[in-house]
Amino acid sequence: MIRMMYNVFLTMNLKYIVTMNDILERALRGFMKKREILE
């Protein structure tokens, strides 16, 4: 029972981290594109 809850917690954290990385990467890409347009 405890192990199952721990596994769920781990997978939720992994999904959260992956989502955060995706958002940061998209923001960074958009920022770079804006800089290219300005130059």
PyMOL Python script that loads the backbone (N, CA, C, O; Angstrom):
from pymol import cmd

cmd.read_pdbstr("""\
ATOM      1  N   MET A   1       0.848  -1.207   0.000  1.00  0.00           N
ATOM      2  CA  MET A   1       0.000   0.000   0.000  1.00  0.00           C
ATOM      3  C   MET A   1       0.884   1.258   0.000  1.00  0.00           C
ATOM      4  O   MET A   1       0.711   2.147  -0.834  1.00  0.00           O
ATOM      5  N   ILE A   2       1.821   1.317   0.935  1.00  0.00           N
ATOM      6  CA  ILE A   2       2.700   2.492   1.004  1.00  0.00           C
ATOM      7  C   ILE A   2       3.552   2.571  -0.259  1.00  0.00           C
ATOM      8  O   ILE A   2       3.769   3.655  -0.800  1.00  0.00           O
ATOM      9  N   ARG A   3       4.031   1.427  -0.725  1.00  0.00           N
ATOM     10  CA  ARG A   3       4.866   1.401  -1.923  1.00  0.00           C
ATOM     11  C   ARG A   3       4.105   1.931  -3.131  1.00  0.00           C
ATOM     12  O   ARG A   3       4.660   2.661  -3.952  1.00  0.00           O
ATOM     13  N   MET A   4       2.834   1.562  -3.237  1.00  0.00           N
ATOM     14  CA  MET A   4       2.016   2.036  -4.356  1.00  0.00           C
ATOM     15  C   MET A   4       1.891   3.553  -4.313  1.00  0.00           C
ATOM     16  O   MET A   4       2.045   4.222  -5.336  1.00  0.00           O
ATOM     17  N   MET A   5       1.615   4.090  -3.147  1.00  0.00           N
ATOM     18  CA  MET A   5       1.480   5.538  -3.000  1.00  0.00           C
ATOM     19  C   MET A   5       2.791   6.223  -3.362  1.00  0.00           C
ATOM     20  O   MET A   5       2.788   7.280  -3.992  1.00  0.00           O
ATOM     21  N   TYR A   6       3.913   5.625  -2.965  1.00  0.00           N
ATOM     22  CA  TYR A   6       5.221   6.185  -3.259  1.00  0.00           C
ATOM     23  C   TYR A   6       5.458   6.196  -4.769  1.00  0.00           C
ATOM     24  O   TYR A   6       5.960   7.179  -5.314  1.00  0.00           O
ATOM     25  N   ASN A   7       5.096   5.096  -5.445  1.00  0.00           N
ATOM     26  CA  ASN A   7       5.253   5.020  -6.902  1.00  0.00           C
ATOM     27  C   ASN A   7       4.405   6.078  -7.598  1.00  0.00           C
ATOM     28  O   ASN A   7       4.871   6.731  -8.531  1.00  0.00           O
ATOM     29  N   VAL A   8       3.169   6.250  -7.151  1.00  0.00           N
ATOM     30  CA  VAL A   8       2.292   7.265  -7.743  1.00  0.00           C
ATOM     31  C   VAL A   8       2.906   8.648  -7.551  1.00  0.00           C
ATOM     32  O   VAL A   8       2.908   9.470  -8.467  1.00  0.00           O
ATOM     33  N   PHE A   9       3.426   8.895  -6.352  1.00  0.00           N
ATOM     34  CA  PHE A   9       4.058  10.179  -6.049  1.00  0.00           C
ATOM     35  C   PHE A   9       5.239  10.430  -6.985  1.00  0.00           C
ATOM     36  O   PHE A   9       5.408  11.535  -7.500  1.00  0.00           O
ATOM     37  N   LEU A  10       6.054   9.398  -7.200  1.00  0.00           N
ATOM     38  CA  LEU A  10       7.223   9.521  -8.071  1.00  0.00           C
ATOM     39  C   LEU A  10       6.806   9.823  -9.511  1.00  0.00           C
ATOM     40  O   LEU A  10       7.369  10.713 -10.147  1.00  0.00           O
ATOM     41  N   THR A  11       5.822   9.084 -10.025  1.00  0.00           N
ATOM     42  CA  THR A  11       5.406   9.300 -11.416  1.00  0.00           C
ATOM     43  C   THR A  11       4.788  10.679 -11.579  1.00  0.00           C
ATOM     44  O   THR A  11       4.999  11.330 -12.602  1.00  0.00           O
ATOM     45  N   MET A  12       4.034  11.135 -10.595  1.00  0.00           N
ATOM     46  CA  MET A  12       3.436  12.472 -10.665  1.00  0.00           C
ATOM     47  C   MET A  12       4.541  13.519 -10.700  1.00  0.00           C
ATOM     48  O   MET A  12       4.468  14.474 -11.473  1.00  0.00           O
ATOM     49  N   ASN A  13       5.562  13.343  -9.868  1.00  0.00           N
ATOM     50  CA  ASN A  13       6.685  14.283  -9.860  1.00  0.00           C
ATOM     51  C   ASN A  13       7.393  14.294 -11.203  1.00  0.00           C
ATOM     52  O   ASN A  13       7.749  15.358 -11.710  1.00  0.00           O
ATOM     53  N   LEU A  14       7.602  13.103 -11.792  1.00  0.00           N
ATOM     54  CA  LEU A  14       8.275  13.020 -13.087  1.00  0.00           C
ATOM     55  C   LEU A  14       7.474  13.753 -14.154  1.00  0.00           C
ATOM     56  O   LEU A  14       8.038  14.506 -14.947  1.00  0.00           O
ATOM     57  N   LYS A  15       6.158  13.537 -14.177  1.00  0.00           N
ATOM     58  CA  LYS A  15       5.314  14.215 -15.164  1.00  0.00           C
ATOM     59  C   LYS A  15       5.380  15.723 -14.971  1.00  0.00           C
ATOM     60  O   LYS A  15       5.433  16.479 -15.941  1.00  0.00           O
ATOM     61  N   TYR A  16       5.377  16.158 -13.713  1.00  0.00           N
ATOM     62  CA  TYR A  16       5.431  17.589 -13.400  1.00  0.00           C
ATOM     63  C   TYR A  16       6.752  18.183 -13.886  1.00  0.00           C
ATOM     64  O   TYR A  16       6.774  19.255 -14.491  1.00  0.00           O
ATOM     65  N   ILE A  17       7.854  17.476 -13.614  1.00  0.00           N
ATOM     66  CA  ILE A  17       9.183  17.950 -14.033  1.00  0.00           C
ATOM     67  C   ILE A  17       9.258  18.018 -15.550  1.00  0.00           C
ATOM     68  O   ILE A  17       9.760  18.999 -16.100  1.00  0.00           O
ATOM     69  N   VAL A  18       8.766  16.989 -16.233  1.00  0.00           N
ATOM     70  CA  VAL A  18       8.799  16.971 -17.699  1.00  0.00           C
ATOM     71  C   VAL A  18       7.985  18.137 -18.249  1.00  0.00           C
ATOM     72  O   VAL A  18       8.406  18.798 -19.199  1.00  0.00           O
ATOM     73  N   THR A  19       6.822  18.390 -17.654  1.00  0.00           N
ATOM     74  CA  THR A  19       5.976  19.496 -18.122  1.00  0.00           C
ATOM     75  C   THR A  19       6.685  20.831 -17.925  1.00  0.00           C
ATOM     76  O   THR A  19       6.663  21.689 -18.807  1.00  0.00           O
ATOM     77  N   MET A  20       7.313  21.001 -16.764  1.00  0.00           N
ATOM     78  CA  MET A  20       8.033  22.245 -16.498  1.00  0.00           C
ATOM     79  C   MET A  20       9.160  22.438 -17.506  1.00  0.00           C
ATOM     80  O   MET A  20       9.357  23.541 -18.016  1.00  0.00           O
ATOM     81  N   ASN A  21       9.913  21.352 -17.799  1.00  0.00           N
ATOM     82  CA  ASN A  21      10.997  21.431 -18.783  1.00  0.00           C
ATOM     83  C   ASN A  21      10.446  21.840 -20.142  1.00  0.00           C
ATOM     84  O   ASN A  21      11.044  22.662 -20.836  1.00  0.00           O
ATOM     85  N   ASP A  22       9.300  21.266 -20.525  1.00  0.00           N
ATOM     86  CA  ASP A  22       8.690  21.572 -21.819  1.00  0.00           C
ATOM     87  C   ASP A  22       8.313  23.052 -21.888  1.00  0.00           C
ATOM     88  O   ASP A  22       8.575  23.720 -22.888  1.00  0.00           O
ATOM     89  N   ILE A  23       7.700  23.556 -20.823  1.00  0.00           N
ATOM     90  CA  ILE A  23       7.278  24.972 -20.795  1.00  0.00           C
ATOM     91  C   ILE A  23       8.505  25.881 -20.876  1.00  0.00           C
ATOM     92  O   ILE A  23       8.509  26.856 -21.627  1.00  0.00           O
ATOM     93  N   LEU A  24       9.547  25.560 -20.102  1.00  0.00           N
ATOM     94  CA  LEU A  24      10.759  26.386 -20.109  1.00  0.00           C
ATOM     95  C   LEU A  24      11.399  26.371 -21.495  1.00  0.00           C
ATOM     96  O   LEU A  24      11.844  27.404 -21.994  1.00  0.00           O
ATOM     97  N   GLU A  25      11.438  25.191 -22.108  1.00  0.00           N
ATOM     98  CA  GLU A  25      12.059  25.073 -23.430  1.00  0.00           C
ATOM     99  C   GLU A  25      11.296  25.909 -24.450  1.00  0.00           C
ATOM    100  O   GLU A  25      11.904  26.599 -25.269  1.00  0.00           O
ATOM    101  N   ARG A  26       9.957  25.852 -24.403  1.00  0.00           N
ATOM    102  CA  ARG A  26       9.148  26.640 -25.340  1.00  0.00           C
ATOM    103  C   ARG A  26       9.355  28.128 -25.116  1.00  0.00           C
ATOM    104  O   ARG A  26       9.464  28.894 -26.074  1.00  0.00           O
ATOM    105  N   ALA A  27       9.410  28.541 -23.856  1.00  0.00           N
ATOM    106  CA  ALA A  27       9.614  29.963 -23.542  1.00  0.00           C
ATOM    107  C   ALA A  27      10.977  30.413 -24.064  1.00  0.00           C
ATOM    108  O   ALA A  27      11.103  31.494 -24.639  1.00  0.00           O
ATOM    109  N   LEU A  28      11.985  29.584 -23.859  1.00  0.00           N
ATOM    110  CA  LEU A  28      13.328  29.913 -24.311  1.00  0.00           C
ATOM    111  C   LEU A  28      13.359  30.032 -25.834  1.00  0.00           C
ATOM    112  O   LEU A  28      13.972  30.950 -26.379  1.00  0.00           O
ATOM    113  N   ARG A  29      12.695  29.099 -26.514  1.00  0.00           N
ATOM    114  CA  ARG A  29      12.668  29.116 -27.979  1.00  0.00           C
ATOM    115  C   ARG A  29      11.985  30.386 -28.487  1.00  0.00           C
ATOM    116  O   ARG A  29      12.469  31.035 -29.414  1.00  0.00           O
ATOM    117  N   GLY A  30      10.863  30.727 -27.872  1.00  0.00           N
ATOM    118  CA  GLY A  30      10.139  31.940 -28.265  1.00  0.00           C
ATOM    119  C   GLY A  30      11.000  33.172 -28.048  1.00  0.00           C
ATOM    120  O   GLY A  30      10.994  34.094 -28.863  1.00  0.00           O
ATOM    121  N   PHE A  31      11.740  33.184 -26.948  1.00  0.00           N
ATOM    122  CA  PHE A  31      12.622  34.314 -26.632  1.00  0.00           C
ATOM    123  C   PHE A  31      13.716  34.442 -27.693  1.00  0.00           C
ATOM    124  O   PHE A  31      14.024  35.545 -28.146  1.00  0.00           O
ATOM    125  N   MET A  32      14.306  33.299 -28.087  1.00  0.00           N
ATOM    126  CA  MET A  32      15.358  33.317 -29.096  1.00  0.00           C
ATOM    127  C   MET A  32      14.814  33.802 -30.438  1.00  0.00           C
ATOM    128  O   MET A  32      15.480  34.560 -31.143  1.00  0.00           O
ATOM    129  N   LYS A  33      13.614  33.369 -30.788  1.00  0.00           N
ATOM    130  CA  LYS A  33      13.008  33.795 -32.053  1.00  0.00           C
ATOM    131  C   LYS A  33      12.782  35.303 -32.053  1.00  0.00           C
ATOM    132  O   LYS A  33      13.038  35.971 -33.055  1.00  0.00           O
ATOM    133  N   LYS A  34      12.306  35.838 -30.937  1.00  0.00           N
ATOM    134  CA  LYS A  34      12.079  37.283 -30.841  1.00  0.00           C
ATOM    135  C   LYS A  34      13.394  38.037 -31.012  1.00  0.00           C
ATOM    136  O   LYS A  34      13.440  39.074 -31.674  1.00  0.00           O
ATOM    137  N   ARG A  35      14.461  37.513 -30.413  1.00  0.00           N
ATOM    138  CA  ARG A  35      15.776  38.165 -30.539  1.00  0.00           C
ATOM    139  C   ARG A  35      16.230  38.142 -31.992  1.00  0.00           C
ATOM    140  O   ARG A  35      16.786  39.125 -32.482  1.00  0.00           O
ATOM    141  N   GLU A  36      15.999  37.027 -32.687  1.00  0.00           N
ATOM    142  CA  GLU A  36      16.399  36.929 -34.090  1.00  0.00           C
ATOM    143  C   GLU A  36      15.653  37.951 -34.930  1.00  0.00           C
ATOM    144  O   GLU A  36      16.236  38.574 -35.818  1.00  0.00           O
ATOM    145  N   ILE A  37      14.374  38.125 -34.657  1.00  0.00           N
ATOM    146  CA  ILE A  37      13.554  39.081 -35.423  1.00  0.00           C
ATOM    147  C   ILE A  37      14.056  40.504 -35.175  1.00  0.00           C
ATOM    148  O   ILE A  37      14.107  41.318 -36.097  1.00  0.00           O
ATOM    149  N   LEU A  38      14.428  40.801 -33.918  1.00  0.00           N
ATOM    150  CA  LEU A  38      14.891  42.145 -33.580  1.00  0.00           C
ATOM    151  C   LEU A  38      16.218  42.469 -34.268  1.00  0.00           C
ATOM    152  O   LEU A  38      16.457  43.611 -34.659  1.00  0.00           O
ATOM    153  N   GLU A  39      17.078  41.459 -34.411  1.00  0.00           N
ATOM    154  CA  GLU A  39      18.406  41.715 -35.005  1.00  0.00           C
ATOM    155  C   GLU A  39      18.402  41.824 -36.507  1.00  0.00           C
ATOM    156  O   GLU A  39      19.452  42.036 -37.113  1.00  0.00           O
TER     157      GLU A  39
END
""", "prot")
cmd.dss("prot")
cmd.show_as("cartoon", "prot")
cmd.util.cbc("prot")
cmd.orient("prot")
